[in-house]
């Protein structure tokens, strides 16, 4: 089981505090300017109700490594923009074709397909500018350059794009374990891994701590996708924020389709437990990271 949170720590309060800070900065960075329609479409998804887990992980990683969260905020917000871009494009009719996201009509259902495509493109192009223009000058420029390089890698063919391509090509066919692991590690896990690495890099963490946070992020990202696969079978539109049952309809390879429901639940518990063990093994004391792992494990029905 996941280690219990300390009695004096409230996960909900900690998450909400960071979430509000991230939302405030996203609102500032995405202020509407000319041409207004594209900024409105960008804001619609980026500022819609979301957990902000990836951005929160970036801020917590910076804290753990003794850094200033103000220095990590631009990267945290850029990561949310990248995530929003992936959601906009994922919902398009040529991709997963979903009419709902985060409990609201998908971007293309509100603004049309052309504007939705461009809104995703705009978020992807604008996010690195936010990192460059708003990260304080006190941050080591070499470290910041590595953050930008890793951000772009996570966003592209060696990251979420590569994972999405293999996912699409694998529909309605049997695939190897290596191919399946590639999909999960890149389509979902890459952003979780980057989130933890970014805060550490900005804070100039020692290699041992960076490696520990990287390993935790990899386990957490995998666990998040397993939980999402389970919810696609058992969850509701309200719980998922998107149409349940879509994976089965489109013939996607999921943890459920390959290993079954009960084994998937066991693996989810194993992954989140291992994530917390990694924290302990690397002397990373973070009730928030332990709590987030527990939250992901608790998303599904036992």
C-alpha positions as CSV (number, residue, x, y, z in Angstrom):
1,X,0.0,0.0,0.0
2,X,1.0,3.6,-0.5
3,X,2.6,5.3,2.6
4,X,0.2,7.4,4.5
5,X,0.5,11.2,4.3
6,X,1.8,12.9,7.5
7,X,-1.0,14.0,9.8
8,X,-0.1,17.7,9.4
9,X,-0.2,17.5,5.6
10,X,-3.4,18.1,3.6
11,X,-2.9,17.0,0.0
12,X,-6.0,18.8,-1.3
13,X,-5.0,22.1,0.2
14,X,-1.4,21.8,-1.1
15,X,-2.6,20.9,-4.6
16,X,-5.2,23.6,-4.7
17,X,-2.7,26.3,-3.6
18,X,-0.3,25.3,-6.5
19,X,-3.2,24.9,-8.9
20,X,-4.5,28.5,-8.2
21,X,-1.0,29.9,-8.7
22,X,-0.6,28.0,-12.0
23,X,-4.0,29.1,-13.2
24,X,-3.2,32.8,-12.4
25,X,0.0,32.7,-14.4
26,X,-1.6,30.8,-17.3
27,X,-4.3,33.5,-17.4
28,X,-1.5,36.2,-17.5
29,X,0.6,34.4,-20.2
30,X,-2.4,33.7,-22.4
31,X,-4.0,37.2,-22.3
32,X,-6.2,37.8,-25.3
33,X,-4.5,39.9,-28.0
34,X,-4.9,40.2,-31.8
35,X,-6.1,38.1,-33.6
36,X,-8.6,37.4,-30.7
37,X,-10.2,34.1,-32.0
38,X,-7.0,32.1,-31.8
39,X,-6.1,33.3,-28.3
40,X,-9.7,32.5,-27.2
41,X,-9.4,29.0,-28.5
42,X,-6.0,28.6,-26.9
43,X,-7.4,29.8,-23.5
44,X,-10.5,27.6,-23.8
45,X,-8.5,24.4,-23.4
46,X,-5.5,25.6,-21.5
47,X,-7.6,27.3,-18.8
48,X,-10.4,24.8,-18.7
49,X,-10.9,22.7,-15.5
50,X,-7.9,20.4,-15.2
51,X,-5.9,18.8,-12.4
52,X,-2.7,20.6,-13.4
53,X,-0.8,17.5,-12.1
54,X,2.1,17.9,-14.4
55,X,2.7,21.6,-13.6
56,X,2.3,20.9,-9.9
57,X,4.9,18.2,-10.2
58,X,7.3,20.7,-11.7
59,X,6.8,23.1,-8.8
60,X,7.2,20.4,-6.2
61,X,10.4,19.1,-7.9
62,X,11.8,22.6,-7.7
63,X,10.9,22.8,-4.0
64,X,12.4,19.5,-3.2
65,X,15.7,20.5,-4.9
66,X,15.9,23.8,-3.0
67,X,14.9,26.0,-5.9
68,X,12.5,28.9,-6.1
69,X,9.1,28.0,-7.5
70,X,8.9,31.4,-9.2
71,X,11.8,30.3,-11.4
72,X,9.9,27.1,-12.3
73,X,6.5,28.7,-12.9
74,X,7.0,29.6,-16.6
75,X,8.1,26.0,-17.4
76,X,5.2,24.6,-15.4
77,X,2.8,26.8,-17.4
78,X,4.5,25.9,-20.7
79,X,4.0,22.2,-19.8
80,X,0.3,22.9,-19.3
81,X,0.1,24.5,-22.7
82,X,1.8,21.5,-24.3
83,X,-0.6,19.2,-22.5
84,X,-3.5,21.3,-23.7
85,X,-2.2,21.2,-27.3
86,X,-2.0,17.4,-27.1
87,X,-5.6,17.2,-25.9
88,X,-6.9,19.5,-28.6
89,X,-5.3,17.5,-31.4
90,X,-6.2,14.1,-29.7
91,X,-9.9,15.0,-29.8
92,X,-10.0,15.9,-33.5
93,X,-12.1,13.7,-35.8
94,X,-8.9,12.5,-37.6
95,X,-7.5,11.3,-34.3
96,X,-9.6,10.0,-31.3
97,X,-12.7,11.9,-32.5
98,X,-14.1,12.9,-29.0
99,X,-16.8,15.5,-28.5
100,X,-15.9,16.1,-24.8
101,X,-12.8,17.0,-22.8
102,X,-12.7,17.9,-19.2
103,X,-16.4,17.7,-19.1
104,X,-16.9,20.4,-21.8
105,X,-17.3,20.3,-25.6
106,X,-14.0,19.6,-27.2
107,X,-12.1,22.6,-28.8
108,X,-13.1,21.7,-32.3
109,X,-16.7,21.4,-31.4
110,X,-16.7,25.0,-30.2
111,X,-14.3,26.7,-32.6
112,X,-14.3,24.4,-35.6
113,X,-11.6,22.0,-36.8
114,X,-9.4,24.5,-38.5
115,X,-9.2,26.9,-35.5
116,X,-8.7,23.9,-33.2
117,X,-5.7,22.7,-35.2
118,X,-4.2,26.1,-35.3
119,X,-4.9,26.6,-31.5
120,X,-2.9,23.5,-30.9
121,X,-0.1,24.6,-33.2
122,X,-0.1,28.0,-31.5
123,X,0.2,26.6,-28.0
124,X,3.0,24.3,-29.1
125,X,5.0,27.3,-30.6
126,X,4.2,29.8,-27.8
127,X,5.0,27.5,-24.8
128,X,8.8,27.6,-25.3
129,X,8.7,31.4,-25.7
130,X,7.1,31.5,-22.2
131,X,10.0,29.6,-20.8
132,X,12.6,31.8,-22.5
133,X,10.9,35.2,-21.9
134,X,9.6,34.7,-18.3
135,X,12.1,32.5,-16.6
136,X,14.2,34.8,-14.2
137,X,17.7,35.7,-15.4
138,X,19.0,34.3,-12.1
139,X,18.4,30.8,-13.5
140,X,21.5,29.2,-15.0
141,X,21.3,29.7,-18.8
142,X,22.8,26.3,-19.5
143,X,20.3,24.6,-17.3
144,X,17.5,26.5,-19.0
145,X,18.8,25.5,-22.4
146,X,18.6,21.8,-21.3
147,X,15.0,22.4,-20.1
148,X,14.0,23.8,-23.4
149,X,15.7,21.0,-25.3
150,X,14.0,18.3,-23.1
151,X,10.7,20.2,-23.5
152,X,10.9,20.1,-27.3
153,X,12.0,16.4,-27.2
154,X,9.0,15.5,-25.1
155,X,6.7,17.4,-27.5
156,X,8.0,15.8,-30.7
157,X,8.7,12.6,-32.5
158,X,10.8,11.2,-29.7
159,X,8.1,12.1,-27.2
160,X,4.3,12.3,-27.3
161,X,4.0,12.6,-31.1
162,X,6.0,9.3,-31.4
163,X,3.8,7.7,-28.8
164,X,0.6,8.8,-30.5
165,X,1.8,7.6,-33.9
166,X,2.6,4.1,-32.6
167,X,-0.8,4.1,-30.8
168,X,-2.6,4.9,-34.0
169,X,-0.7,2.4,-36.1
170,X,-1.4,-0.3,-33.5
171,X,-5.2,0.0,-33.5
172,X,-7.1,-3.3,-34.1
173,X,-3.9,-5.4,-34.2
174,X,-1.8,-7.4,-31.7
175,X,1.4,-5.7,-30.7
176,X,4.5,-6.7,-28.8
177,X,5.1,-5.8,-25.1
178,X,7.9,-3.5,-26.3
179,X,5.6,-1.6,-28.6
180,X,3.0,-1.3,-25.9
181,X,5.5,-0.1,-23.4
182,X,6.7,2.5,-25.9
183,X,3.2,3.9,-26.3
184,X,2.7,4.3,-22.6
185,X,6.2,5.7,-21.9
186,X,5.9,8.3,-24.7
187,X,2.3,9.2,-25.2
188,X,1.7,9.7,-21.5
189,X,4.8,9.0,-19.4
190,X,7.1,11.5,-21.2
191,X,5.3,14.6,-19.9
192,X,5.3,13.3,-16.3
193,X,9.0,12.5,-16.6
194,X,9.8,15.9,-18.0
195,X,7.7,17.6,-15.3
196,X,9.9,16.1,-12.5
197,X,13.2,16.7,-14.4
198,X,12.3,20.3,-15.3
199,X,12.0,21.5,-11.7
200,X,15.2,19.7,-10.7
201,X,17.1,21.1,-13.7
202,X,16.0,24.7,-13.0
203,X,17.1,24.2,-9.4
204,X,20.5,22.8,-10.4
205,X,19.8,19.6,-8.4
206,X,22.6,17.0,-8.0
207,X,22.5,14.1,-10.4
208,X,21.4,11.6,-7.8
209,X,18.3,13.6,-7.0
210,X,17.6,14.3,-10.6
211,X,17.9,10.6,-11.4
212,X,15.5,9.7,-8.5
213,X,12.9,12.2,-9.6
214,X,13.2,11.0,-13.1
215,X,12.6,7.4,-12.1
216,X,9.6,8.4,-9.9
217,X,8.2,10.4,-12.9
218,X,8.5,7.4,-15.2
219,X,6.6,5.1,-12.8
220,X,4.0,7.8,-12.1
221,X,3.3,8.4,-15.8
222,X,2.9,4.7,-16.5
223,X,0.5,4.4,-13.5
224,X,-1.5,7.4,-14.7
225,X,-2.1,5.7,-18.1
226,X,-3.1,2.4,-16.5
227,X,-5.6,4.2,-14.2
228,X,-6.9,6.1,-17.3
229,X,-7.4,2.7,-19.1
230,X,-9.3,1.3,-16.2
231,X,-11.5,4.4,-16.0
232,X,-12.3,4.1,-19.7
233,X,-14.0,0.8,-18.8
234,X,-15.4,1.6,-15.4
235,X,-15.7,5.4,-15.3
236,X,-18.4,7.9,-16.3
237,X,-18.2,11.0,-18.4
238,X,-18.1,13.1,-15.2
239,X,-15.2,11.1,-13.8
240,X,-13.2,11.0,-17.1
241,X,-14.2,14.4,-18.5
242,X,-14.3,12.6,-21.9
243,X,-16.5,9.9,-23.5
244,X,-15.9,6.6,-21.7
245,X,-15.5,3.4,-23.8
246,X,-13.8,5.1,-26.7
247,X,-10.7,2.9,-26.5
248,X,-12.7,-0.3,-27.0
249,X,-14.7,1.2,-29.8
250,X,-11.6,2.3,-31.7
251,X,-9.7,-1.0,-31.1
252,X,-6.9,0.6,-29.1
253,X,-4.4,-1.5,-27.3
254,X,-4.8,-0.7,-23.6
255,X,-3.6,-2.3,-20.4
256,X,-7.2,-3.7,-20.0
257,X,-7.3,-5.2,-23.5
258,X,-3.9,-6.9,-23.1
259,X,-3.9,-7.9,-19.4
260,X,-7.5,-7.7,-18.2
261,X,-9.2,-5.6,-15.6
262,X,-8.0,-7.3,-12.4
263,X,-4.4,-7.5,-13.4
264,X,-4.5,-3.9,-14.4
265,X,-5.7,-2.9,-11.0
266,X,-2.9,-4.9,-9.4
267,X,-0.3,-3.3,-11.7
268,X,-1.6,0.2,-10.8
269,X,-1.1,-0.6,-7.1
270,X,2.4,-2.0,-7.8
271,X,3.4,1.0,-9.9
272,X,2.3,3.6,-7.4
273,X,3.9,1.7,-4.5
274,X,7.2,1.4,-6.5
275,X,7.0,5.2,-7.2
276,X,6.9,5.9,-3.5
277,X,9.7,3.4,-2.8
278,X,11.9,5.3,-5.3
279,X,11.4,8.4,-3.3
280,X,12.5,6.7,-0.1
281,X,15.5,5.0,-1.8
282,X,16.7,8.4,-3.0
283,X,16.0,10.3,0.3
284,X,13.4,12.5,-1.4
285,X,11.0,13.6,1.4
286,X,7.8,14.9,-0.3
287,X,4.4,14.2,1.2
288,X,2.9,15.8,-1.9
289,X,4.6,13.3,-4.3
290,X,3.5,10.5,-2.0
291,X,0.0,11.9,-2.0
292,X,-0.2,12.3,-5.7
293,X,0.8,8.6,-6.2
294,X,-1.9,7.7,-3.7
295,X,-4.4,9.8,-5.5
296,X,-3.7,8.1,-8.8
297,X,-4.0,4.7,-7.2
298,X,-7.3,5.7,-5.6
299,X,-8.9,6.9,-8.8
300,X,-10.2,3.5,-9.7
301,X,-12.7,1.1,-7.9
302,X,-11.0,-1.6,-5.9
